[in-house]
Amino acid sequence: MARAPPKKLPDSYWNAWKQLRIVLSFRIVISAFLGYWLLRCFFWVNRRTVLNGERLNEAVSSGRPVLICCWHGRLLFPVFQWNKYNYYALAGLNNDAEIISKIATKLGWKMLRGSGSRGGSKAYMEMIRVLNDGGKLFITPDGSQGPEYEVKEGAIKSALRTEAIMVPVSGQASRGWEIRNWDTFVIPKPFGRIVHVVGDPVDVRDLAEGDSVRDAITAGMIKAQEEADAWISG
């Protein structure tokens, strides 16, 4: 018995979908515009300190590819601290990542887009291209949907393939909002103190296997975050 052809969706469905996409796009643009100016003001009116910044400077000066790594929950700190150096950054394809990507672009970052679930293959090849050219790339190895504090495979593979130096970074604010989702996302409040921390670089050429690289950069990012928290608490 012949199967009936699939029913064509009514035009009203497609019109509603188009309207929804317009509304979402408008919301993203407005959110990015407001977010850029609000966050920029918040960072401007805080007293900011950088700890061990020479570690990142030395890695960059080596001429080798550099992966700047930060847990997703603290990504605003490096985004607003190292935005004037023409570095690249990787963001996912969901709506929240779209907002962050637009903000980062206005700050001076060159954006690559993709995640483990969407656009991952294309993003991975773009990462390899940037790193093979000696580029400096900022990533959140546990983003953009977690699990929290779990380094994804793409970060390890790209570092090993390009023999990159991985530099863990973090930050903390004396006054801030904590947005709890799959991780704890920190947004600084105005008129406080902010610290940016650079951890010990991980040279993948000194490590034999992917698991060793994963363990080393995980430990480095955790330590950098703990140092940031301790500095603010002290």
mmCIF file of the C-alpha atoms, coordinates in Angstrom:
data_MODEL
# 
_entry.id   MODEL 
# 
loop_
_atom_site.group_PDB 
_atom_site.id 
_atom_site.type_symbol 
_atom_site.label_atom_id 
_atom_site.label_alt_id 
_atom_site.label_comp_id 
_atom_site.label_asym_id 
_atom_site.label_entity_id 
_atom_site.label_seq_id 
_atom_site.pdbx_PDB_ins_code 
_atom_site.Cartn_x 
_atom_site.Cartn_y 
_atom_site.Cartn_z 
_atom_site.occupancy 
_atom_site.B_iso_or_equiv 
_atom_site.pdbx_formal_charge 
_atom_site.auth_seq_id 
_atom_site.auth_comp_id 
_atom_site.auth_asym_id 
_atom_site.auth_atom_id 
_atom_site.pdbx_PDB_model_num 
ATOM 1   C CA . MET A 1 1   ? 0.000  0.000  0.000  1.00 0.00 ? 1   MET A CA 1 
ATOM 2   C CA . ALA A 1 2   ? 1.430  3.336  -1.038 1.00 0.00 ? 2   ALA A CA 1 
ATOM 3   C CA . ARG A 1 3   ? 2.299  5.715  1.743  1.00 0.00 ? 3   ARG A CA 1 
ATOM 4   C CA . ALA A 1 4   ? 0.510  9.039  1.796  1.00 0.00 ? 4   ALA A CA 1 
ATOM 5   C CA . PRO A 1 5   ? 2.737  12.017 1.003  1.00 0.00 ? 5   PRO A CA 1 
ATOM 6   C CA . PRO A 1 6   ? 3.677  14.152 4.005  1.00 0.00 ? 6   PRO A CA 1 
ATOM 7   C CA . LYS A 1 7   ? 1.312  16.984 4.724  1.00 0.00 ? 7   LYS A CA 1 
ATOM 8   C CA . LYS A 1 8   ? 2.509  20.433 3.796  1.00 0.00 ? 8   LYS A CA 1 
ATOM 9   C CA . LEU A 1 9   ? 2.704  22.770 6.743  1.00 0.00 ? 9   LEU A CA 1 
ATOM 10  C CA . PRO A 1 10  ? 0.336  25.718 6.453  1.00 0.00 ? 10  PRO A CA 1 
ATOM 11  C CA . ASP A 1 11  ? 1.667  29.131 5.499  1.00 0.00 ? 11  ASP A CA 1 
ATOM 12  C CA . SER A 1 12  ? 0.572  30.441 8.894  1.00 0.00 ? 12  SER A CA 1 
ATOM 13  C CA . TYR A 1 13  ? 3.136  28.139 10.526 1.00 0.00 ? 13  TYR A CA 1 
ATOM 14  C CA . TRP A 1 14  ? 6.002  29.509 8.439  1.00 0.00 ? 14  TRP A CA 1 
ATOM 15  C CA . ASN A 1 15  ? 4.851  33.086 8.943  1.00 0.00 ? 15  ASN A CA 1 
ATOM 16  C CA . ALA A 1 16  ? 4.774  32.561 12.703 1.00 0.00 ? 16  ALA A CA 1 
ATOM 17  C CA . TRP A 1 17  ? 8.258  31.013 12.572 1.00 0.00 ? 17  TRP A CA 1 
ATOM 18  C CA . LYS A 1 18  ? 9.624  33.959 10.588 1.00 0.00 ? 18  LYS A CA 1 
ATOM 19  C CA . GLN A 1 19  ? 8.109  36.404 13.075 1.00 0.00 ? 19  GLN A CA 1 
ATOM 20  C CA . LEU A 1 20  ? 9.605  34.461 15.978 1.00 0.00 ? 20  LEU A CA 1 
ATOM 21  C CA . ARG A 1 21  ? 13.059 34.554 14.376 1.00 0.00 ? 21  ARG A CA 1 
ATOM 22  C CA . ILE A 1 22  ? 12.760 38.307 13.861 1.00 0.00 ? 22  ILE A CA 1 
ATOM 23  C CA . VAL A 1 23  ? 11.789 38.787 17.514 1.00 0.00 ? 23  VAL A CA 1 
ATOM 24  C CA . LEU A 1 24  ? 14.669 36.590 18.703 1.00 0.00 ? 24  LEU A CA 1 
ATOM 25  C CA . SER A 1 25  ? 17.164 38.380 16.466 1.00 0.00 ? 25  SER A CA 1 
ATOM 26  C CA . PHE A 1 26  ? 15.948 41.747 17.727 1.00 0.00 ? 26  PHE A CA 1 
ATOM 27  C CA . ARG A 1 27  ? 16.216 40.568 21.341 1.00 0.00 ? 27  ARG A CA 1 
ATOM 28  C CA . ILE A 1 28  ? 19.775 39.357 20.765 1.00 0.00 ? 28  ILE A CA 1 
ATOM 29  C CA . VAL A 1 29  ? 20.829 42.646 19.161 1.00 0.00 ? 29  VAL A CA 1 
ATOM 30  C CA . ILE A 1 30  ? 19.286 44.727 21.968 1.00 0.00 ? 30  ILE A CA 1 
ATOM 31  C CA . SER A 1 31  ? 20.701 42.444 24.683 1.00 0.00 ? 31  SER A CA 1 
ATOM 32  C CA . ALA A 1 32  ? 24.175 42.619 23.147 1.00 0.00 ? 32  ALA A CA 1 
ATOM 33  C CA . PHE A 1 33  ? 24.024 46.416 22.828 1.00 0.00 ? 33  PHE A CA 1 
ATOM 34  C CA . LEU A 1 34  ? 22.879 46.944 26.411 1.00 0.00 ? 34  LEU A CA 1 
ATOM 35  C CA . GLY A 1 35  ? 25.164 44.215 27.725 1.00 0.00 ? 35  GLY A CA 1 
ATOM 36  C CA . TYR A 1 36  ? 28.208 45.741 26.061 1.00 0.00 ? 36  TYR A CA 1 
ATOM 37  C CA . TRP A 1 37  ? 27.722 49.184 27.597 1.00 0.00 ? 37  TRP A CA 1 
ATOM 38  C CA . LEU A 1 38  ? 26.618 47.951 31.019 1.00 0.00 ? 38  LEU A CA 1 
ATOM 39  C CA . LEU A 1 39  ? 29.458 45.453 31.369 1.00 0.00 ? 39  LEU A CA 1 
ATOM 40  C CA . ARG A 1 40  ? 31.999 47.925 30.051 1.00 0.00 ? 40  ARG A CA 1 
ATOM 41  C CA . CYS A 1 41  ? 30.872 50.446 32.664 1.00 0.00 ? 41  CYS A CA 1 
ATOM 42  C CA . PHE A 1 42  ? 30.955 47.794 35.392 1.00 0.00 ? 42  PHE A CA 1 
ATOM 43  C CA . PHE A 1 43  ? 34.561 46.901 34.545 1.00 0.00 ? 43  PHE A CA 1 
ATOM 44  C CA . TRP A 1 44  ? 35.590 50.557 34.194 1.00 0.00 ? 44  TRP A CA 1 
ATOM 45  C CA . VAL A 1 45  ? 34.423 51.531 37.688 1.00 0.00 ? 45  VAL A CA 1 
ATOM 46  C CA . ASN A 1 46  ? 36.109 48.607 39.441 1.00 0.00 ? 46  ASN A CA 1 
ATOM 47  C CA . ARG A 1 47  ? 39.703 48.664 40.668 1.00 0.00 ? 47  ARG A CA 1 
ATOM 48  C CA . ARG A 1 48  ? 41.450 46.008 38.610 1.00 0.00 ? 48  ARG A CA 1 
ATOM 49  C CA . THR A 1 49  ? 44.594 43.991 39.324 1.00 0.00 ? 49  THR A CA 1 
ATOM 50  C CA . VAL A 1 50  ? 46.402 41.456 37.132 1.00 0.00 ? 50  VAL A CA 1 
ATOM 51  C CA . LEU A 1 51  ? 48.423 38.704 38.806 1.00 0.00 ? 51  LEU A CA 1 
ATOM 52  C CA . ASN A 1 52  ? 51.220 36.943 36.902 1.00 0.00 ? 52  ASN A CA 1 
ATOM 53  C CA . GLY A 1 53  ? 50.434 38.685 33.623 1.00 0.00 ? 53  GLY A CA 1 
ATOM 54  C CA . GLU A 1 54  ? 54.009 38.093 32.476 1.00 0.00 ? 54  GLU A CA 1 
ATOM 55  C CA . ARG A 1 55  ? 53.196 34.391 32.040 1.00 0.00 ? 55  ARG A CA 1 
ATOM 56  C CA . LEU A 1 56  ? 50.788 35.135 29.217 1.00 0.00 ? 56  LEU A CA 1 
ATOM 57  C CA . ASN A 1 57  ? 53.144 37.742 27.772 1.00 0.00 ? 57  ASN A CA 1 
ATOM 58  C CA . GLU A 1 58  ? 55.975 35.204 27.616 1.00 0.00 ? 58  GLU A CA 1 
ATOM 59  C CA . ALA A 1 59  ? 53.770 32.590 25.940 1.00 0.00 ? 59  ALA A CA 1 
ATOM 60  C CA . VAL A 1 60  ? 52.600 35.113 23.348 1.00 0.00 ? 60  VAL A CA 1 
ATOM 61  C CA . SER A 1 61  ? 56.159 36.364 22.756 1.00 0.00 ? 61  SER A CA 1 
ATOM 62  C CA . SER A 1 62  ? 57.366 32.814 22.053 1.00 0.00 ? 62  SER A CA 1 
ATOM 63  C CA . GLY A 1 63  ? 55.802 32.968 18.593 1.00 0.00 ? 63  GLY A CA 1 
ATOM 64  C CA . ARG A 1 64  ? 54.075 29.639 19.142 1.00 0.00 ? 64  ARG A CA 1 
ATOM 65  C CA . PRO A 1 65  ? 50.306 29.067 19.019 1.00 0.00 ? 65  PRO A CA 1 
ATOM 66  C CA . VAL A 1 66  ? 48.615 29.881 22.330 1.00 0.00 ? 66  VAL A CA 1 
ATOM 67  C CA . LEU A 1 67  ? 45.329 28.614 23.759 1.00 0.00 ? 67  LEU A CA 1 
ATOM 68  C CA . ILE A 1 68  ? 44.056 30.899 26.537 1.00 0.00 ? 68  ILE A CA 1 
ATOM 69  C CA . CYS A 1 69  ? 41.797 28.712 28.683 1.00 0.00 ? 69  CYS A CA 1 
ATOM 70  C CA . CYS A 1 70  ? 39.196 29.765 31.244 1.00 0.00 ? 70  CYS A CA 1 
ATOM 71  C CA . TRP A 1 71  ? 36.204 28.042 32.802 1.00 0.00 ? 71  TRP A CA 1 
ATOM 72  C CA . HIS A 1 72  ? 32.937 29.222 31.242 1.00 0.00 ? 72  HIS A CA 1 
ATOM 73  C CA . GLY A 1 73  ? 31.657 30.710 34.498 1.00 0.00 ? 73  GLY A CA 1 
ATOM 74  C CA . ARG A 1 74  ? 34.514 33.226 34.636 1.00 0.00 ? 74  ARG A CA 1 
ATOM 75  C CA . LEU A 1 75  ? 34.795 34.072 30.925 1.00 0.00 ? 75  LEU A CA 1 
ATOM 76  C CA . LEU A 1 76  ? 33.879 37.761 31.302 1.00 0.00 ? 76  LEU A CA 1 
ATOM 77  C CA . PHE A 1 77  ? 37.140 38.476 33.121 1.00 0.00 ? 77  PHE A CA 1 
ATOM 78  C CA . PRO A 1 78  ? 39.546 37.558 30.282 1.00 0.00 ? 78  PRO A CA 1 
ATOM 79  C CA . VAL A 1 79  ? 37.111 38.886 27.666 1.00 0.00 ? 79  VAL A CA 1 
ATOM 80  C CA . PHE A 1 80  ? 37.361 42.370 29.181 1.00 0.00 ? 80  PHE A CA 1 
ATOM 81  C CA . GLN A 1 81  ? 41.058 42.192 30.136 1.00 0.00 ? 81  GLN A CA 1 
ATOM 82  C CA . TRP A 1 82  ? 42.793 40.868 27.005 1.00 0.00 ? 82  TRP A CA 1 
ATOM 83  C CA . ASN A 1 83  ? 40.553 42.387 24.349 1.00 0.00 ? 83  ASN A CA 1 
ATOM 84  C CA . LYS A 1 84  ? 43.044 44.832 22.789 1.00 0.00 ? 84  LYS A CA 1 
ATOM 85  C CA . TYR A 1 85  ? 45.493 42.379 21.243 1.00 0.00 ? 85  TYR A CA 1 
ATOM 86  C CA . ASN A 1 86  ? 43.660 41.168 18.130 1.00 0.00 ? 86  ASN A CA 1 
ATOM 87  C CA . TYR A 1 87  ? 43.242 37.683 19.614 1.00 0.00 ? 87  TYR A CA 1 
ATOM 88  C CA . TYR A 1 88  ? 40.654 35.124 18.520 1.00 0.00 ? 88  TYR A CA 1 
ATOM 89  C CA . ALA A 1 89  ? 37.890 33.673 20.698 1.00 0.00 ? 89  ALA A CA 1 
ATOM 90  C CA . LEU A 1 90  ? 35.567 30.694 20.287 1.00 0.00 ? 90  LEU A CA 1 
ATOM 91  C CA . ALA A 1 91  ? 31.841 30.929 21.100 1.00 0.00 ? 91  ALA A CA 1 
ATOM 92  C CA . GLY A 1 92  ? 28.968 28.479 20.728 1.00 0.00 ? 92  GLY A CA 1 
ATOM 93  C CA . LEU A 1 93  ? 25.905 28.836 18.532 1.00 0.00 ? 93  LEU A CA 1 
ATOM 94  C CA . ASN A 1 94  ? 23.123 29.188 21.118 1.00 0.00 ? 94  ASN A CA 1 
ATOM 95  C CA . ASN A 1 95  ? 21.394 32.504 21.823 1.00 0.00 ? 95  ASN A CA 1 
ATOM 96  C CA . ASP A 1 96  ? 23.411 33.294 24.958 1.00 0.00 ? 96  ASP A CA 1 
ATOM 97  C CA . ALA A 1 97  ? 26.644 32.638 23.065 1.00 0.00 ? 97  ALA A CA 1 
ATOM 98  C CA . GLU A 1 98  ? 25.395 34.893 20.268 1.00 0.00 ? 98  GLU A CA 1 
ATOM 99  C CA . ILE A 1 99  ? 25.029 37.753 22.750 1.00 0.00 ? 99  ILE A CA 1 
ATOM 100 C CA . ILE A 1 100 ? 28.493 37.150 24.217 1.00 0.00 ? 100 ILE A CA 1 
ATOM 101 C CA . SER A 1 101 ? 29.949 36.895 20.707 1.00 0.00 ? 101 SER A CA 1 
ATOM 102 C CA . LYS A 1 102 ? 28.525 40.272 19.688 1.00 0.00 ? 102 LYS A CA 1 
ATOM 103 C CA . ILE A 1 103 ? 29.836 41.881 22.889 1.00 0.00 ? 103 ILE A CA 1 
ATOM 104 C CA . ALA A 1 104 ? 33.292 40.333 22.407 1.00 0.00 ? 104 ALA A CA 1 
ATOM 105 C CA . THR A 1 105 ? 33.403 41.486 18.781 1.00 0.00 ? 105 THR A CA 1 
ATOM 106 C CA . LYS A 1 106 ? 32.675 45.078 19.832 1.00 0.00 ? 106 LYS A CA 1 
ATOM 107 C CA . LEU A 1 107 ? 35.500 44.786 22.362 1.00 0.00 ? 107 LEU A CA 1 
ATOM 108 C CA . GLY A 1 108 ? 37.993 43.748 19.674 1.00 0.00 ? 108 GLY A CA 1 
ATOM 109 C CA . TRP A 1 109 ? 38.000 39.936 19.667 1.00 0.00 ? 109 TRP A CA 1 
ATOM 110 C CA . LYS A 1 110 ? 37.918 38.019 16.373 1.00 0.00 ? 110 LYS A CA 1 
ATOM 111 C CA . MET A 1 111 ? 35.218 35.393 16.786 1.00 0.00 ? 111 MET A CA 1 
ATOM 112 C CA . LEU A 1 112 ? 35.054 31.752 15.729 1.00 0.00 ? 112 LEU A CA 1 
ATOM 113 C CA . ARG A 1 113 ? 31.675 30.038 16.136 1.00 0.00 ? 113 ARG A CA 1 
ATOM 114 C CA . GLY A 1 114 ? 30.765 26.446 16.944 1.00 0.00 ? 114 GLY A CA 1 
ATOM 115 C CA . SER A 1 115 ? 30.345 23.929 19.750 1.00 0.00 ? 115 SER A CA 1 
ATOM 116 C CA . GLY A 1 116 ? 30.505 20.224 20.401 1.00 0.00 ? 116 GLY A CA 1 
ATOM 117 C CA . SER A 1 117 ? 26.858 19.770 19.403 1.00 0.00 ? 117 SER A CA 1 
ATOM 118 C CA . ARG A 1 118 ? 26.490 22.331 16.586 1.00 0.00 ? 118 ARG A CA 1 
ATOM 119 C CA . GLY A 1 119 ? 29.084 23.417 14.074 1.00 0.00 ? 119 GLY A CA 1 
ATOM 120 C CA . GLY A 1 120 ? 31.766 21.554 15.977 1.00 0.00 ? 120 GLY A CA 1 
ATOM 121 C CA . SER A 1 121 ? 33.683 20.159 13.008 1.00 0.00 ? 121 SER A CA 1 
ATOM 122 C CA . LYS A 1 122 ? 33.882 23.523 11.262 1.00 0.00 ? 122 LYS A CA 1 
ATOM 123 C CA . ALA A 1 123 ? 34.884 25.264 14.495 1.00 0.00 ? 123 ALA A CA 1 
ATOM 124 C CA . TYR A 1 124 ? 37.591 22.678 15.149 1.00 0.00 ? 124 TYR A CA 1 
ATOM 125 C CA . MET A 1 125 ? 39.134 23.173 11.713 1.00 0.00 ? 125 MET A CA 1 
ATOM 126 C CA . GLU A 1 126 ? 39.021 26.950 12.189 1.00 0.00 ? 126 GLU A CA 1 
ATOM 127 C CA . MET A 1 127 ? 40.810 26.529 15.529 1.00 0.00 ? 127 MET A CA 1 
ATOM 128 C CA . ILE A 1 128 ? 43.504 24.450 13.850 1.00 0.00 ? 128 ILE A CA 1 
ATOM 129 C CA . ARG A 1 129 ? 43.923 27.037 11.097 1.00 0.00 ? 129 ARG A CA 1 
ATOM 130 C CA . VAL A 1 130 ? 44.288 29.910 13.573 1.00 0.00 ? 130 VAL A CA 1 
ATOM 131 C CA . LEU A 1 131 ? 46.717 28.027 15.800 1.00 0.00 ? 131 LEU A CA 1 
ATOM 132 C CA . ASN A 1 132 ? 48.825 26.725 12.904 1.00 0.00 ? 132 ASN A CA 1 
ATOM 133 C CA . ASP A 1 133 ? 49.221 30.337 11.815 1.00 0.00 ? 133 ASP A CA 1 
ATOM 134 C CA . GLY A 1 134 ? 50.663 31.114 15.255 1.00 0.00 ? 134 GLY A CA 1 
ATOM 135 C CA . GLY A 1 135 ? 47.431 32.728 16.454 1.00 0.00 ? 135 GLY A CA 1 
ATOM 136 C CA . LYS A 1 136 ? 46.281 33.288 20.016 1.00 0.00 ? 136 LYS A CA 1 
ATOM 137 C CA . LEU A 1 137 ? 42.866 31.795 20.769 1.00 0.00 ? 137 LEU A CA 1 
ATOM 138 C CA . PHE A 1 138 ? 40.668 32.128 23.864 1.00 0.00 ? 138 PHE A CA 1 
ATOM 139 C CA . ILE A 1 139 ? 38.393 29.185 24.691 1.00 0.00 ? 139 ILE A CA 1 
ATOM 140 C CA . THR A 1 140 ? 36.202 27.947 27.526 1.00 0.00 ? 140 THR A CA 1 
ATOM 141 C CA . PRO A 1 141 ? 36.995 24.214 27.540 1.00 0.00 ? 141 PRO A CA 1 
ATOM 142 C CA . ASP A 1 142 ? 33.857 23.302 29.534 1.00 0.00 ? 142 ASP A CA 1 
ATOM 143 C CA . GLY A 1 143 ? 31.498 25.473 27.454 1.00 0.00 ? 143 GLY A CA 1 
ATOM 144 C CA . SER A 1 144 ? 29.127 26.181 26.125 1.00 0.00 ? 144 SER A CA 1 
ATOM 145 C CA . GLN A 1 145 ? 26.758 23.711 27.803 1.00 0.00 ? 145 GLN A CA 1 
ATOM 146 C CA . GLY A 1 146 ? 28.970 21.875 30.296 1.00 0.00 ? 146 GLY A CA 1 
ATOM 147 C CA . PRO A 1 147 ? 29.423 19.781 32.313 1.00 0.00 ? 147 PRO A CA 1 
ATOM 148 C CA . GLU A 1 148 ? 31.105 22.365 34.522 1.00 0.00 ? 148 GLU A CA 1 
ATOM 149 C CA . TYR A 1 149 ? 34.875 21.991 34.982 1.00 0.00 ? 149 TYR A CA 1 
ATOM 150 C CA . GLU A 1 150 ? 35.106 19.216 32.382 1.00 0.00 ? 150 GLU A CA 1 
ATOM 151 C CA . VAL A 1 151 ? 37.586 19.888 29.565 1.00 0.00 ? 151 VAL A CA 1 
ATOM 152 C CA . LYS A 1 152 ? 36.148 18.929 26.178 1.00 0.00 ? 152 LYS A CA 1 
ATOM 153 C CA . GLU A 1 153 ? 37.983 16.770 23.674 1.00 0.00 ? 153 GLU A CA 1 
ATOM 154 C CA . GLY A 1 154 ? 38.259 19.501 21.038 1.00 0.00 ? 154 GLY A CA 1 
ATOM 155 C CA . ALA A 1 155 ? 40.478 21.639 23.251 1.00 0.00 ? 155 ALA A CA 1 
ATOM 156 C CA . ILE A 1 156 ? 42.876 18.752 23.866 1.00 0.00 ? 156 ILE A CA 1 
ATOM 157 C CA . LYS A 1 157 ? 43.012 17.618 20.243 1.00 0.00 ? 157 LYS A CA 1 
ATOM 158 C CA . SER A 1 158 ? 43.628 21.113 18.896 1.00 0.00 ? 158 SER A CA 1 
ATOM 159 C CA . ALA A 1 159 ? 46.408 21.744 21.419 1.00 0.00 ? 159 ALA A CA 1 
ATOM 160 C CA . LEU A 1 160 ? 48.159 18.451 20.632 1.00 0.00 ? 160 LEU A CA 1 
ATOM 161 C CA . ARG A 1 161 ? 47.788 18.798 16.872 1.00 0.00 ? 161 ARG A CA 1 
ATOM 162 C CA . THR A 1 162 ? 49.274 22.311 16.812 1.00 0.00 ? 162 THR A CA 1 
ATOM 163 C CA . GLU A 1 163 ? 51.695 21.897 19.760 1.00 0.00 ? 163 GLU A CA 1 
ATOM 164 C CA . ALA A 1 164 ? 50.140 24.944 21.389 1.00 0.00 ? 164 ALA A CA 1 
ATOM 165 C CA . ILE A 1 165 ? 50.979 26.472 24.735 1.00 0.00 ? 165 ILE A CA 1 
ATOM 166 C CA . MET A 1 166 ? 47.869 26.346 26.936 1.00 0.00 ? 166 MET A CA 1 
ATOM 167 C CA . VAL A 1 167 ? 47.597 29.240 29.397 1.00 0.00 ? 167 VAL A CA 1 
ATOM 168 C CA . PRO A 1 168 ? 44.990 28.980 32.188 1.00 0.00 ? 168 PRO A CA 1 
ATOM 169 C CA . VAL A 1 169 ? 43.360 32.245 33.272 1.00 0.00 ? 169 VAL A CA 1 
ATOM 170 C CA . SER A 1 170 ? 40.586 33.242 35.638 1.00 0.00 ? 170 SER A CA 1 
ATOM 171 C CA . GLY A 1 171 ? 39.178 36.166 37.582 1.00 0.00 ? 171 GLY A CA 1 
ATOM 172 C CA . GLN A 1 172 ? 36.923 37.196 40.421 1.00 0.00 ? 172 GLN A CA 1 
ATOM 173 C CA . ALA A 1 173 ? 35.117 40.267 41.709 1.00 0.00 ? 173 ALA A CA 1 
ATOM 174 C CA . SER A 1 174 ? 34.631 41.468 45.268 1.00 0.00 ? 174 SER A CA 1 
ATOM 175 C CA . ARG A 1 175 ? 31.041 42.305 44.370 1.00 0.00 ? 175 ARG A CA 1 
ATOM 176 C CA . GLY A 1 176 ? 29.151 40.349 41.765 1.00 0.00 ? 176 GLY A CA 1 
ATOM 177 C CA . TRP A 1 177 ? 26.064 38.531 40.620 1.00 0.00 ? 177 TRP A CA 1 
ATOM 178 C CA . GLU A 1 178 ? 26.152 34.736 40.304 1.00 0.00 ? 178 GLU A CA 1 
ATOM 179 C CA . ILE A 1 179 ? 23.854 33.282 37.657 1.00 0.00 ? 179 ILE A CA 1 
ATOM 180 C CA . ARG A 1 180 ? 23.334 29.581 38.290 1.00 0.00 ? 180 ARG A CA 1 
ATOM 181 C CA . ASN A 1 181 ? 22.535 27.354 35.339 1.00 0.00 ? 181 ASN A CA 1 
ATOM 182 C CA . TRP A 1 182 ? 24.721 24.375 34.439 1.00 0.00 ? 182 TRP A CA 1 
ATOM 183 C CA . ASP A 1 183 ? 27.580 26.400 35.930 1.00 0.00 ? 183 ASP A CA 1 
ATOM 184 C CA . THR A 1 184 ? 27.926 29.510 38.100 1.00 0.00 ? 184 THR A CA 1 
ATOM 185 C CA . PHE A 1 185 ? 28.383 32.506 35.804 1.00 0.00 ? 185 PHE A CA 1 
ATOM 186 C CA . VAL A 1 186 ? 29.930 35.541 37.515 1.00 0.00 ? 186 VAL A CA 1 
ATOM 187 C CA . ILE A 1 187 ? 29.063 39.122 36.502 1.00 0.00 ? 187 ILE A CA 1 
ATOM 188 C CA . PRO A 1 188 ? 30.939 41.863 38.400 1.00 0.00 ? 188 PRO A CA 1 
ATOM 189 C CA . LYS A 1 189 ? 28.953 44.596 40.108 1.00 0.00 ? 189 LYS A CA 1 
ATOM 190 C CA . PRO A 1 190 ? 30.244 48.182 39.918 1.00 0.00 ? 190 PRO A CA 1 
ATOM 191 C CA . PHE A 1 191 ? 32.447 49.926 42.491 1.00 0.00 ? 191 PHE A CA 1 
ATOM 192 C CA . GLY A 1 192 ? 34.405 46.974 43.800 1.00 0.00 ? 192 GLY A CA 1 
ATOM 193 C CA . ARG A 1 193 ? 37.654 45.155 43.100 1.00 0.00 ? 193 ARG A CA 1 
ATOM 194 C CA . ILE A 1 194 ? 38.433 42.791 40.240 1.00 0.00 ? 194 ILE A CA 1 
ATOM 195 C CA . VAL A 1 195 ? 41.413 40.476 39.934 1.00 0.00 ? 195 VAL A CA 1 
ATOM 196 C CA . HIS A 1 196 ? 42.627 38.742 36.778 1.00 0.00 ? 196 HIS A CA 1 
ATOM 197 C CA . VAL A 1 197 ? 44.898 35.725 37.302 1.00 0.00 ? 197 VAL A CA 1 
ATOM 198 C CA . VAL A 1 198 ? 47.212 33.985 34.821 1.00 0.00 ? 198 VAL A CA 1 
ATOM 199 C CA . GLY A 1 199 ? 48.174 30.457 35.836 1.00 0.00 ? 199 GLY A CA 1 
ATOM 200 C CA . ASP A 1 200 ? 51.177 28.320 34.953 1.00 0.00 ? 200 ASP A CA 1 
ATOM 201 C CA . PRO A 1 201 ? 51.335 27.644 31.182 1.00 0.00 ? 201 PRO A CA 1 
ATOM 202 C CA . VAL A 1 202 ? 51.039 24.058 29.970 1.00 0.00 ? 202 VAL A CA 1 
ATOM 203 C CA . ASP A 1 203 ? 53.384 23.159 27.102 1.00 0.00 ? 203 ASP A CA 1 
ATOM 204 C CA . VAL A 1 204 ? 51.856 20.140 25.383 1.00 0.00 ? 204 VAL A CA 1 
ATOM 205 C CA . ARG A 1 205 ? 55.264 19.184 23.949 1.00 0.00 ? 205 ARG A CA 1 
ATOM 206 C CA . ASP A 1 206 ? 56.283 18.235 27.480 1.00 0.00 ? 206 ASP A CA 1 
ATOM 207 C CA . LEU A 1 207 ? 53.338 15.833 27.863 1.00 0.00 ? 207 LEU A CA 1 
ATOM 208 C CA . ALA A 1 208 ? 52.982 12.486 26.159 1.00 0.00 ? 208 ALA A CA 1 
ATOM 209 C CA . GLU A 1 209 ? 49.223 11.848 26.043 1.00 0.00 ? 209 GLU A CA 1 
ATOM 210 C CA . GLY A 1 210 ? 45.883 13.582 25.793 1.00 0.00 ? 210 GLY A CA 1 
ATOM 211 C CA . ASP A 1 211 ? 44.904 12.553 29.319 1.00 0.00 ? 211 ASP A CA 1 
ATOM 212 C CA . SER A 1 212 ? 48.076 14.159 30.680 1.00 0.00 ? 212 SER A CA 1 
ATOM 213 C CA . VAL A 1 213 ? 47.241 17.396 28.861 1.00 0.00 ? 213 VAL A CA 1 
ATOM 214 C CA . ARG A 1 214 ? 43.667 17.275 30.158 1.00 0.00 ? 214 ARG A CA 1 
ATOM 215 C CA . ASP A 1 215 ? 44.822 16.736 33.736 1.00 0.00 ? 215 ASP A CA 1 
ATOM 216 C CA . ALA A 1 216 ? 47.419 19.505 33.512 1.00 0.00 ? 216 ALA A CA 1 
ATOM 217 C CA . ILE A 1 217 ? 45.153 22.215 32.065 1.00 0.00 ? 217 ILE A CA 1 
ATOM 218 C CA . THR A 1 218 ? 42.268 21.222 34.357 1.00 0.00 ? 218 THR A CA 1 
ATOM 219 C CA . ALA A 1 219 ? 44.523 21.572 37.382 1.00 0.00 ? 219 ALA A CA 1 
ATOM 220 C CA . GLY A 1 220 ? 45.881 24.862 36.041 1.00 0.00 ? 220 GLY A CA 1 
ATOM 221 C CA . MET A 1 221 ? 42.441 26.412 35.551 1.00 0.00 ? 221 MET A CA 1 
ATOM 222 C CA . ILE A 1 222 ? 41.224 25.233 38.952 1.00 0.00 ? 222 ILE A CA 1 
ATOM 223 C CA . LYS A 1 223 ? 44.343 26.668 40.607 1.00 0.00 ? 223 LYS A CA 1 
ATOM 224 C CA . ALA A 1 224 ? 43.972 30.013 38.786 1.00 0.00 ? 224 ALA A CA 1 
ATOM 225 C CA . GLN A 1 225 ? 40.335 30.241 39.886 1.00 0.00 ? 225 GLN A CA 1 
ATOM 226 C CA . GLU A 1 226 ? 41.245 29.391 43.479 1.00 0.00 ? 226 GLU A CA 1 
ATOM 227 C CA . GLU A 1 227 ? 43.989 32.049 43.447 1.00 0.00 ? 227 GLU A CA 1 
ATOM 228 C CA . ALA A 1 228 ? 41.508 34.635 42.177 1.00 0.00 ? 228 ALA A CA 1 
ATOM 229 C CA . ASP A 1 229 ? 38.992 33.713 44.871 1.00 0.00 ? 229 ASP A CA 1 
ATOM 230 C CA . ALA A 1 230 ? 41.666 33.778 47.584 1.00 0.00 ? 230 ALA A CA 1 
ATOM 231 C CA . TRP A 1 231 ? 42.985 37.189 46.489 1.00 0.00 ? 231 TRP A CA 1 
ATOM 232 C CA . ILE A 1 232 ? 39.506 38.704 46.626 1.00 0.00 ? 232 ILE A CA 1 
ATOM 233 C CA . SER A 1 233 ? 38.753 37.065 49.986 1.00 0.00 ? 233 SER A CA 1 
ATOM 234 C CA . GLY A 1 234 ? 42.075 38.264 51.430 1.00 0.00 ? 234 GLY A CA 1 
# 
